[in-house]
Amino acid sequence: MSDAASQSTPLYVTGLSREAMTQLVLSWGEKPYRAQQLWSWLYVRLANSFEAMSDLPKGFRQRLQETLPPWLPTIREYHRSADGTEKWLLQLEDGQVVETVHIPDEERGTLCISTQAGCALACSFCHTGRQGFARNLTCHEIVGQVVLARSAVEAAGRKVTNVVMMGMGEPLYNCEAVFAAGRILMDANGLAFGSRKLTLSTAGVIPRLPEVARELGCNLAISLHSVRDEVRNVLVPLNRKYGIAGLRKAALAYPLKANRRIFWEYVLLKGVNDSARDARELIGFLHGIPSKVNLIPFNPWPGSDYQQPEMETALHFQEILRQAGQVAILRDSRGGDIAAACGQLRGALLGAKQRRDFNLQEGFQDIVQETVQVE
Ligand code: SF4
């Protein structure tokens, strides 16, 4: 039996690599092709129970059912925006909640998944950053978000073409689970997100960048937001550790595949990082790095310290980059009516729990509310 299969902690079927699944199946005296059948039911047909896997022998299904726990998270909330953006607040077995967002476009559908519950990096413009860190997600919890959301999206006649690890958390502080999940997402005979269809987004954990190329070879996105240390130190406090110069050096050394670019995420914040001077400094920073810049006008959330810039300012910023030959895309702020900014739904839930705890302490037990209505 594999290491994974002999662990005393519960074994989740979506936490198994192909090799570990084959070993598990063999250790039960089944033929190796049963592992391929199981893989296919999970990742091609997106089955949500062992019972539904009708061409597997009944005894095998029964053993799976008795041995392995359910693999999908529970939907705590679901919201659909007027612009088609969908958001799930998913509850994990220990009660932690994470967010998964589907952003449909004309040609594609992008799924934004979480890799941690909460985040320790405390970026000042990010709602998740205000909530602190709870724990790393496991491989099966990362894969489970994709299986659940893809199944729901496809059942509604839409599609998921891309996955971005850009939701809650810093993926490169959870490398083992993130890389294991990435390999499952990219498996050509399963979910089959090719290396151009999967993007790992980091705030810039510089020592781990080469591992992204080595372990997954998928797209790399870096949250930049400013190329001035005094500004980025506030927006992305991790910058105090590596600095802009360190980030540029790491990007120049990153082993990009042919015809690939580093994606730079740049949230435009009114009066903070959206001036012509900021744009020109950004051009200097990018010199010599094959790049694509995603400009995202800030999506305000209640209590945030920042504002969205005027559209005219955002367009001017983009134009300066384009004039300098940079690929710069101005993104829509999507799903504003369903609190789609990263961490907002979870924040509302935590806020309600904190209010509930306070109220219990004060003796107002009768106003406990378990279900949160997001306004
Ligand atoms: S922007 Fe990303 S890295 Fe920064 S606090 Fe939010 S989730 Fe964490």
Residues whose N, C-alpha, C, O or C-beta is under 5 A from the ligand:
A	BS01	SF4	C119 L121 A122 C123 C126 T128 G129 G167 M168 G169 E170 A203
